Amino acid sequence: MSEAEPGEVGGKAVVYVITGTVFSYCIHASFRAKQTLSCEPKILYDLLFAAASQTILSLAGDPKHLGAQTGLVALLHTWGKR
């Protein structure tokens, strides 16, 4: 079991608890892909996130692999100095 930092909702302290198994996936873009993404970032990042989420959801839902109903949180991490 994993606990998140307490937050505040409606003036009351709230702690979110994740029960079950948690998996972490990381998708890296190559230097050439980064150059391409800089041309039309909104469109291409939307496509990247859609493809990644559909892949994870379909593989996790397939009984041959995990056979589970999953949820996911996706974020974009950049290494730039801007």
Backbone bond lengths (Angstrom), bond angles and torsions (degrees), N, CA, C in turn:
res aa  C-N    CA-C-N  psi(-1)  N-CA   C-N-CA  omega(-1)  CA-C   N-CA-C  phi
1 M - - - 1.444 - - 1.527 107.46 -
2 S 1.319 115.67 143.69 1.446 121.47 -178.18 1.520 109.59 -128.27
3 E 1.315 117.78 136.05 1.459 121.42 178.94 1.513 110.30 -110.31
4 A 1.326 116.16 138.76 1.451 121.62 174.98 1.514 108.91 -89.12
5 E 1.318 116.41 167.67 1.459 120.97 175.13 1.524 109.09 -62.97
6 P 1.319 117.49 143.44 1.465 119.41 178.45 1.521 111.25 -62.46
7 G 1.308 116.09 144.80 1.453 122.15 175.85 1.513 108.76 -121.24
8 E 1.313 117.06 -171.70 1.455 120.24 179.12 1.519 109.04 -132.09
9 V 1.329 116.43 126.57 1.456 122.88 178.01 1.519 107.28 -130.32
10 G 1.327 116.26 122.07 1.461 120.14 178.86 1.514 113.36 58.02
11 G 1.341 117.05 33.94 1.454 120.63 178.54 1.519 114.39 80.97
12 K 1.331 117.80 0.76 1.464 121.40 -179.63 1.525 109.67 -113.97
13 A 1.326 115.87 141.95 1.455 121.00 177.35 1.523 109.63 -70.43
14 V 1.325 117.28 135.83 1.460 122.53 -178.73 1.525 108.79 -131.12
15 V 1.325 116.83 135.91 1.455 122.19 174.53 1.524 107.50 -117.17
16 Y 1.316 116.86 128.35 1.461 122.02 178.57 1.521 108.45 -94.57
17 V 1.321 116.40 131.65 1.458 121.58 -179.28 1.521 108.76 -117.86
18 I 1.311 116.10 128.80 1.461 121.63 176.70 1.523 106.95 -99.84
19 T 1.332 116.01 118.13 1.461 119.35 177.83 1.523 108.75 -104.24
20 G 1.288 117.13 151.29 1.460 120.85 179.57 1.511 110.85 97.67
21 T 1.309 115.13 -168.06 1.453 122.16 -177.85 1.519 110.02 -89.40
22 V 1.308 116.41 136.68 1.457 122.05 178.96 1.520 108.19 -116.51
23 F 1.335 116.57 128.11 1.457 121.91 177.55 1.519 108.60 -111.66
24 S 1.293 116.87 147.10 1.457 121.76 177.88 1.528 108.58 -121.22
25 Y 1.331 116.48 129.01 1.458 121.83 178.15 1.509 108.12 -119.57
26 C 1.303 116.71 141.97 1.457 121.32 178.03 1.527 108.22 -128.48
27 I 1.324 116.02 127.59 1.463 121.03 178.84 1.519 107.32 -113.48
28 H 1.315 116.57 123.14 1.462 121.51 -178.05 1.521 110.26 -103.36
29 A 1.323 115.57 143.54 1.468 120.62 174.76 1.527 108.24 -104.77
30 S 1.323 116.70 136.33 1.458 120.94 178.82 1.529 110.26 -71.61
31 F 1.317 117.04 169.59 1.465 121.38 179.52 1.524 110.53 -59.82
32 R 1.334 117.17 -42.30 1.468 120.59 179.56 1.531 110.55 -64.25
33 A 1.331 117.65 -39.61 1.467 120.70 177.89 1.521 109.94 -64.49
34 K 1.325 117.73 -37.85 1.467 121.05 178.25 1.524 111.09 -62.72
35 Q 1.333 116.44 -38.71 1.462 119.80 177.71 1.531 110.23 -64.18
36 T 1.318 117.35 -42.22 1.461 122.13 179.35 1.526 110.50 -65.81
37 L 1.336 116.53 -41.86 1.467 120.53 -179.11 1.521 112.23 -63.09
38 S 1.321 117.42 -26.69 1.462 119.69 -178.18 1.532 112.17 -72.94
39 C 1.343 118.30 -15.40 1.470 121.41 179.95 1.525 111.71 -70.07
40 E 1.296 118.13 -52.32 1.471 124.80 -179.63 1.523 108.03 -134.49
41 P 1.336 118.32 71.03 1.467 120.39 -170.54 1.522 114.57 -59.01
42 K 1.316 120.11 -43.83 1.473 121.72 -176.84 1.526 110.73 -59.57
43 I 1.326 116.34 -50.48 1.467 120.88 -178.34 1.526 110.86 -64.73
44 L 1.323 116.66 -46.92 1.462 119.75 -174.74 1.525 112.87 -72.32
45 Y 1.332 117.84 -36.11 1.464 118.68 175.99 1.527 110.80 -68.83
46 D 1.329 117.67 -37.09 1.467 119.97 174.63 1.523 110.59 -58.98
47 L 1.335 117.17 -44.46 1.465 121.16 178.00 1.528 111.51 -64.04
48 L 1.326 116.94 -41.68 1.460 121.34 179.73 1.527 111.24 -61.64
49 F 1.346 116.33 -47.11 1.461 119.91 179.69 1.523 111.44 -66.51
50 A 1.337 117.91 -38.86 1.469 120.87 178.71 1.527 110.73 -63.82
51 A 1.325 116.75 -45.25 1.470 120.46 -179.74 1.532 111.04 -64.34
52 A 1.327 116.84 -43.68 1.469 120.43 -179.08 1.523 110.64 -64.73
53 S 1.336 117.58 -45.77 1.467 119.43 -177.94 1.521 111.49 -67.50
54 Q 1.335 117.93 -41.37 1.471 120.14 178.25 1.524 111.12 -62.50
55 T 1.326 117.12 -39.71 1.466 120.92 178.91 1.519 110.52 -63.16
56 I 1.319 117.08 -48.92 1.468 120.70 -178.77 1.527 111.00 -63.83
57 L 1.337 117.24 -46.21 1.467 120.49 -178.39 1.525 111.98 -64.60
58 S 1.340 117.52 -40.90 1.463 118.72 -178.70 1.526 111.63 -72.14
59 L 1.329 118.07 -39.71 1.470 119.49 178.19 1.525 110.99 -68.37
60 A 1.324 117.47 -42.33 1.459 120.18 -179.27 1.527 110.94 -66.72
61 G 1.334 117.65 -33.63 1.461 121.11 -179.37 1.506 114.37 -79.62
62 D 1.325 117.77 -15.46 1.462 122.37 -178.52 1.532 109.74 -74.37
63 P 1.342 118.28 123.01 1.470 120.70 -179.85 1.528 113.83 -58.48
64 K 1.328 118.37 -23.17 1.465 120.55 177.41 1.526 111.55 -69.35
65 H 1.328 116.52 -24.33 1.461 120.13 -177.32 1.531 110.22 -104.87
66 L 1.310 117.68 -79.42 1.462 120.59 -178.34 1.519 111.42 -116.55
67 G 1.329 117.03 -36.54 1.459 121.47 178.83 1.517 112.92 65.17
68 A 1.313 116.71 42.19 1.463 120.01 -175.47 1.525 111.27 -127.35
69 Q 1.309 114.76 155.65 1.459 120.23 170.75 1.527 105.20 -89.20
70 T 1.315 116.20 122.42 1.460 119.69 -173.29 1.517 111.90 -119.77
71 G 1.281 114.58 164.30 1.456 123.30 169.99 1.514 106.60 -127.23
72 L 1.303 116.45 160.29 1.454 117.33 178.12 1.512 111.32 -149.28
73 V 1.298 113.83 155.74 1.455 122.92 175.10 1.520 105.66 -121.19
74 A 1.315 116.62 127.98 1.465 120.47 -179.34 1.516 109.36 -119.55
75 L 1.316 115.56 143.01 1.452 119.82 176.51 1.509 109.66 -145.01
76 L 1.301 114.70 158.06 1.460 121.50 178.45 1.514 107.79 -106.23
77 H 1.315 115.86 121.66 1.470 121.31 178.15 1.513 107.28 -111.34
78 T 1.291 117.01 125.07 1.466 120.76 178.08 1.517 109.29 -110.93
79 W 1.317 114.69 150.69 1.454 120.01 179.63 1.527 111.66 -102.59
80 G 1.334 116.16 3.09 1.457 119.72 -178.07 1.514 112.38 -68.40
81 K 1.330 115.50 166.17 1.462 121.01 -178.55 1.515 111.45 -98.33
82 R 1.339 118.79 6.28 1.453 121.47 -178.68 1.492 111.86 -83.42
